Amino acid sequence: MIDLVLESLDDAKAENTVAIDMTGKSPMSDHMVVTSGRSHRHVGAMADQLTRALKNGGFGTPRVEGLTGCDWVLVDAGDVIIHIFRPEVRDFYNLEKMWQTDMPAEVH
């Protein structure tokens, strides 16, 4: 599932995508992905595209929150939780720092 998520985000021109291995950090998921979109519209479009890719890939329909404002959209696919932010909102919350003990390599 993580490969499908990262591929879908890359296809949607996501920016500064970081995948965090959550093994041993949280029972909620195996991976957390944090990424950015350039605008409200881009954030919403990435979430829609990702939701369709997960459903078409046989992973069911994920829970999605935040589509009304598209500042921060959470896509909960079970084993992978994806946070899609506008850059200034991402900087404010800084989820990567909260959940990782060391900095992973950026995907894109």
Backbone hydrogen bonds, N-H to C=O, Kabsch-Sander energy under -0.5 kcal/mol:
donor,donor_aa,acceptor,acceptor_aa,energy
5,V,1,M,-2.5
6,L,2,I,-2.5
7,E,3,D,-2.3
8,S,4,L,-2.6
9,L,5,V,-2.4
10,D,6,L,-2.1
11,D,7,E,-2.6
12,A,8,S,-1.6
13,K,10,D,-1.7
14,A,9,L,-2.6
15,E,36,S,-2.7
16,N,108,H,-0.8
18,V,34,V,-2.8
20,I,32,M,-3.5
22,M,20,I,-0.6
22,M,30,D,-2.6
23,T,30,D,-0.6
25,K,22,M,-2.4
26,S,22,M,-1.7
30,D,79,D,-1.9
31,H,79,D,-1.9
32,M,20,I,-2.4
33,V,81,I,-2.7
34,V,18,V,-2.7
35,T,83,H,-2.4
36,S,15,E,-2.1
37,G,85,F,-2.9
43,V,39,S,-2.6
44,G,40,H,-2.4
45,A,41,R,-2.5
46,M,42,H,-2.4
47,A,43,V,-2.0
48,D,44,G,-2.3
49,Q,45,A,-2.6
50,L,46,M,-2.6
51,T,47,A,-2.4
52,R,48,D,-2.2
53,A,49,Q,-2.3
54,L,50,L,-2.5
55,K,51,T,-2.1
56,N,52,R,-3.0
57,G,53,A,-1.7
58,G,55,K,-1.4
59,F,54,L,-2.7
63,R,76,D,-1.9
65,E,74,L,-2.4
69,G,66,G,-0.6
70,C,66,G,-2.5
73,V,84,I,-3.0
74,L,65,E,-2.6
75,V,73,V,-0.5
75,V,82,I,-3.0
76,D,63,R,-3.1
76,D,74,L,-0.6
77,A,75,V,-0.9
77,A,80,V,-2.3
79,D,77,A,-1.3
81,I,31,H,-2.2
82,I,75,V,-2.9
83,H,33,V,-3.2
84,I,73,V,-2.8
84,I,82,I,-0.5
85,F,35,T,-2.6
85,F,83,H,-0.5
86,R,71,D,-2.0
89,V,86,R,-0.7
90,R,86,R,-2.3
91,D,87,P,-2.4
92,F,88,E,-1.5
93,Y,89,V,-2.1
94,N,90,R,-2.8
97,K,94,N,-0.5
98,M,94,N,-1.2
99,W,95,L,-2.0
100,Q,96,E,-1.6
107,V,17,T,-2.7
108,H,17,T,-0.8
